[in-house]
Amino acid sequence: MLLRLFLNIALAAGTLIEYDVSPASDIQHLRQKREDNARWLPTIPPDYEVEDEENDPKSSTTEHTYYNMTILTPDPEAFSKYWINMTEWLKNSSVVGQSKHDHLDNAYRKAAGIKMRFDFPFYGHKLNNMTIATGGFCYVGEQTHSWLAATQYIAPLMANFDTNSSDSTIMFGDDGKKMVIQWTNVRLRDDLNGGNRFLGVKRKTFVKNQIAAGPFTFQLALFDTGDIWFVYKDVPIPASNISDANHPCKIGVSDAYLFTHKIKLFEEGNQAQSKRVIHEYHRITVPADRVVSNAVVVLKALPTCLQYTDCQACNNVTLNYFTCSWCKPKDNSPGFCSDHDGLHRRRQDWVEGNCMREQSDTCEDPADTSTATNPTTKAANHPDAVISLPTDEKTKAAKSETAKKGSSFLTIFIVLAILAVAAGIWVYYAFTNPYSKSGQILIKYRPSKWRSPASQVRYSASVHM
């Protein structure tokens, strides 16, 4: 099952879009080494879930597992209520932000990290760092990599945008209770000589028309309550017609968890290597045909288990979609409130702490600490289960095999030593008996005769350009 997950790259190749991320001194996670980035392998586990909205009327409300989504489209009255005049709002002394960011101005596939002044609950996780991308979305993952568009995003309209036009800009501001980002007059960008050169004539004409579609202007608002607003001012063409040939086109939110899988190097060995895999466990997709000018999408955050910070409140709460229980992986580590399936960013702690076992309603430490630190057969078949290393019998067998290998190396060394001694005796005999056959061979092939003919002398040259 685990190997199947590694090979099942369910995210389309188009989502693996590399972004140039600007370093920020106040965001430590943006300084990850590129060697770590290469280990990221986006996959989708069996408990992955996608919640879409289809065939709904003009105004509708749908309750999802984590958010209550309301779509108002097109509704000029609602638009005027939700739209924020960024130019005037940024003049407020309580607002911290920029009307233009150096890294995001006149840019393509660029991203910049910012720090929020409040904790933003996203799928129950409190975040204060985020990354704004020119492609119409924000990345909210804890580990920064080049494939920002794959998962862990908040996307009012993710597409192949750039800010190269003179009137294009990305504005953002934070008043301590809400963060607002506005993509102003961004335009679609597609290279007919690049990724689309293998497409047919009709497809090229379609992409060419997108370049001339005109500017897009839309906002994203994040609140300290966890609510999310998508507000669209100018959408010159239907979002459903936007090409995803060179960049994924997504509208909605997505979250994932990072899991470090332990894999045995050899069947009978006692060594293991780690492989970091990011699993998307939930996504909400806004229908593209509902995204038009003067449209509004409101995602109201619903309660999750992670928001409860003490054992008593966790065990006593009743939620519509979750059964909460207190997870305490180790006696010396702080516990946390988790849903029964453990689908959140702390899944590593949840699995390794064996929190999938039946939990007691009392807020006491488990009596059997060995069970809490050794997830065994109950979760052995789960794709995220930690693969145990060899047992004592296998370890003894491995040591025996190592001893055999050591004995073989000793035998080879003894044989080589005997050959060296025999060669030394032969040289001494040939040197002291020059008229013997061995002596004649030594004279014929003595070191002074080891010369190369002049015609075979070679030169090597290096050219520095």
N, C-alpha and C positions, 0 to 999 in steps of 0.2 A: 504493500500500500504506500509506504514511504517513497520507494523508488518511482512509483507511478506518479506521485505528486511532483517529484523533481523533474520528470520528463513531460508532464502535462502543462505546457505553457499556455494557459487558457487565455491570457491577455493577448490581444491581437498585436502583431508586430508594429503596427502603426502607433501604439501607445508608448513605445520605447523611444521617446523623443528626448534628445539631450539638450539641457539648458545650461547656460553659463551662469553660475550663481555667484553673486557678489558677496565677498566676505564682509562680515559685520563684527566689530570689536565686542559688542555686547551680546553676541549669540555664539556660544561656544560650539554648538553642534554644527555650525556651518564650516568648521575647520577640520572636518573628517578627511582622512587620507584617501586618495583615489584608489589605493590598493583595496580598501574596504569596500569601495563602491562596486568593484568588479565581482564581489561575492554575492551581490543582490540578485536573486532569481525570483521574479514575480510569478506566483502560482495561485491557484484557487483551491481551497480545501473542500471536502465534501459538505461542510456546514456553511458554505458560502451562500449568500442570499442577495437577490436583486429585487428591489421593489420599484416597479414602474407604474406610471399613470397613463392610461390610454382610454380614448373614446369618452372623455368627460365633457360635460357642458361648459358653457362660457365661464362660469364661476363655480368652483367646487372645492370641497375640503375632504382630504383623505388622511386617515390616521395610520401611520406606519409604526414600526416597532420603536423607533427612536425619535421620530419627528412627526408632527401633525402638519401636513402640507396643504396650503390653500393657494389656488391659482386664480388670479383675476386678470382676464385677458379678453379683448383690450378694454380697459376701463380708465378713461382720462381722469375721472374723479379720484379713483384710488391711486392713480399715478401721482397726482398732485399732493396727495396725503403722504405718500411714502418717499417721494423724491426729495433729496437734500441738495440745496444750492451750495455746492462745495466752495465756490469762490467767496461767498459771504460767510459760510460757516468757519472757514479757516482763519478769518479775521478775528474770531472770538478768542479772547485771551486764555480761555480754559482749554482750547483745542491745540494739540501738538500734532504737526504734520507738515507736509510739503505739497506745493502745487506742481512741482516737477522734481523728479529724482534723476541724478546724473547718470546712474547705471541703466535706468529704464527709458531715458530720453533718446530718441533717434536710435532705437535698438530693435533687434529681432532675436527671438529665443533667448532672452536675458531674464534673470530673476534676481531679486534683491531681498535680503532678510531684514525684518523689522521686529521691534519688541513692543508688545502692547502694554498699556498701563494697568490692565486688569486681567484677571484670570478668565479666559473664555472657555466655557464647558463645551467640548465637542465629543459627542457620543459618551458623555459622562466624564471624559478626561479633561482636566483643567490645563489649558495651554496659555502661554503668554509670548511665544515666539511663532512667527509665521514667515512665509516667503511669497512675495508678490511676483507673478510672472507676466511677461508681456502678452502671453497667449490667452488672456482672459480668465485666469483662475488663480487661486492661492493654494500653495502647498503647506500642509499643516503637520507633516511628519516630524518625528524627533530625530531621525537620521537623514542627513542630506545626501542626495545622490544626483546623478545627471538626468535620471528618468523621472522627472517630477510629475509628468502627466499620467503616470501609470495608476496610482492610487493615492489615498490619503490627501484628497483635494476637496476644495470648495470652489465650484465652477459655475458662475452665473452664465458664462458662454465661452467654453474652451474651444479655440479654433486657431487657425494659422495666421494670427494677427502680428502686425509690427507697428512701431511708433515712428516710422521714418518721415512721415509727412510733417510739414512745419506746424500744423495745428493739432497734431496728435500728442497726447500726454497721458500720464497716469498720476492721479492725485490721490492722496490719502490723508486722513486725520483721525485723531483719537482724543476724546474728551474725558476719558476715564471710565465711561460706562458703555461706550460703543465705539467701534472702529469702522470707518467708511472708506472704501476704495472705489475710485471711479476711473474707468477706462474711457477716455475722451477722444473721439474721432480716430479710433484705431481702424486700420484697413486690412482686409484679407490679402495675403501674399502667397502666390504660388509660382514656382519656377517651371516654365514650360520646357526648358532645356535640361531640367534636372529629374526629379522623381516622376514626372509625368511624361517623359519622352517615350515610354512604351505604351502610352494610352492611345486610343483611337482618335480620329479627327473630331468626332462628336464630343468626346470627353474633353479634348483640348479646348474646344469652343466653350464648353460649359465652364471650365476653370478660368478661361480668359474673361468670361462675363463676370466672374466673381471678383476679379481684380478691379473691374470698373463698377462694382456694385455701389461703392460709396462708403462713407464713414459709419462706424458703429459707436454708440455711446451707451453705457450701462453702468450700474452701481452694484456694489456688494456691501451690505451692512451686517456687522457682527455685534451682538449685544452680550452684556455680562450675564444675562439670563440663559444664554445658549441659543437664543433665537437668531435666525438668519433671514435676511431679505435679499431677493434679487429684483432689481428695478431696471426696466429697459426703456430708455428714452428714444433712441434711434436704432432700428433694425431694418436696414434698407431692403434686404431680401429675406425670405422665410428661412429660419434657422435649419429647417429640415433639408434645405437645398445646399447647405454649406458642405463643401468637399472635405473628406478626411484622408485624401491621398497623401498629403505631406505632413499632416498633423492630426491627431485625434480630435474629434468634435464631441464634446461631452457637456451635459448640463445637469447639475445636481451635486451630490456630496458622496464621499466614499471614505471608508476607514479600513485599516488593516493592522495586523500585529506582526512584529518581528519575532521569529523563533529560531533559536540555535539548535539544530539537530546534531546529535552525536552519532557518528557512523563508524563502525568497525572497519579498520583497514584490511584485515584478513579474517577469514572465517574462524581460524583457530588462534589468532593473535590476541594480544592484550592491549593494543594501542588503538586509539580512536581519534578521528579528526572531526572538526566542527564545521558545519555548513549553515550559514545564515540564510533564511528564506523568509520573505515577506508574503503573508497570506491576507488577501482581501476578504474580510468576513461580512461586510455589509455595504450596500450601495443603494442610493435613491436616485432615480433618473427622472428628470422633468421632460415631458414630451416635447420634442423640438417644434412641433407644429403649433404649440401654445405660446412660443416665445416670439412675440411681435412687438412693435412699437407700442408704448403706453401699457405694457403688461407688467404685472407684479406677481412674484412668487414669494410666499411667506412660509418658512419652515419653523414651526414652534417646537422647541425642545421638550420632550417628554421625560419624566423621571426615569432614572436608571439606578441600578444597585450601587454603582461606584460613587454616587454622591453622598452616601451614608458612611460616616467616618468612625462610628463606634459599633461594637458588636450587638448591643441591646437593640438599637434602632434598626440595624440591618436584619436581625432575625424576626423582628416584629412587623416590618413593613409589608404591605400588600400592594403589588403593582399589577397592571393589566397584562403585561407581556413577559414579566420576569419573576422567577422565584429566587429570592435573595438568600444567601447564607454567608456566614463569616468564614473567611479563608485565612488561616494562619499557618503558612508553610513550615516555619521553624519557631522554636520557643524563643529565640533571641532576635527574631525579626518582626517588624510590625505587621499586623494583619490588615486585611482589607475586605470590603464587601463585594461579593461577586455574584453574577447570575449563575444559574445551575449549569449552563453550558460552557462557562468560562470564555465567552467570546468578547475579548477586549484586549487592550495593549499589554496587560499584565498576565497574559496567558502563560508565559514561561514560568512565572512564579506559581501560577495555578496548577500547571501540570507537574512540575517538579515537587511541589508541596503535596501532591496527591489530594488536591481539594475536590476532585471529582467523586471521592468516596462519600458515603452517607454522613452528613454532618449532624452534630447534636444541636438541639435548640438552646442549650445552656452555653453561656459565654465563659467556658473554662478551657484550659489547654487540654488537648487530647492526652489521654492516659498513656497511650502507646506511642511514644515519640519515634520509635523505629519505623512505624507504618507511615508517619508523616514525611519522613525523609527518604523513603524508598518506594517510589511508584513502581508496582510490579504488575502482576498478571491482569489486574482488573482493567488497566488502560493499555495493555500491551499491543492491542490491535489498532489503537488510535494513531492517526498519521503524525500527531505531534508528540507521541509518547517518547520518552528518553530511552534509547536502546541501551540496555544494560551491557556492561563489559563481561568477559568470560567468567565462568564460575571457577572455584578452586581447582576442580579436576582439570579443566581446560588450561588453567594457569600452570599446573604441574606438567601437563603434556607439552606446553610451550617451552617451559624451562628445560625439559628433557631434550626437546628438539634443538634448543640452543646449545646444550652440552655436546650433542652429537656433531654439530657444526664446528664447535671449538676443537674437538678431537680430530676432525678432518684437516683443519688448518695446521695442527701440530704435525700430522703425518706428512703433509706437503713440505713443511719447513725442514723436517729431518731429511727428506729425500733430496731437496735442493742443497742442503749442507753437505751431504755425502758426495754429490756431483761436483761441488766446488772443491772439496778436498782432493778428489780423484783428478780433476783438471790440474790442480796445483802440482801434484806428484808427477803427472805426465810432462808438464813444462820443465820441471826440475830435471827429470831424466833426459829429456831431449836436449837441454842446454849443456848438461855434463857429458853427453855422448853425441857429439856433432856428426860422427860418421854413421850413426844408426839411422834407420828409416825415419824414426820420429825426429831425430836431429835435423835431417835434410828437409823435412817438411817445415820445421820451425825456421830454418835459414831462408827457405824460399818465400815464406809469408811473414818475414820479420817486419816490424813497424816501419822501418826506414823505406820499405817498398810500397807503403800505403800512400800512393800519390794518384791524383786524377790527371788524365791527359789535358793539355792546354785547351783542346777543342771542346772539352766538356765543362769548362768553367762557366758558371752562371752568375748573373747579376740580378739583383732585385732593386726596383726603383719605386718610390712612392711619389705621387703627384698631389700636391696640396692646392685645391681649387679655392 
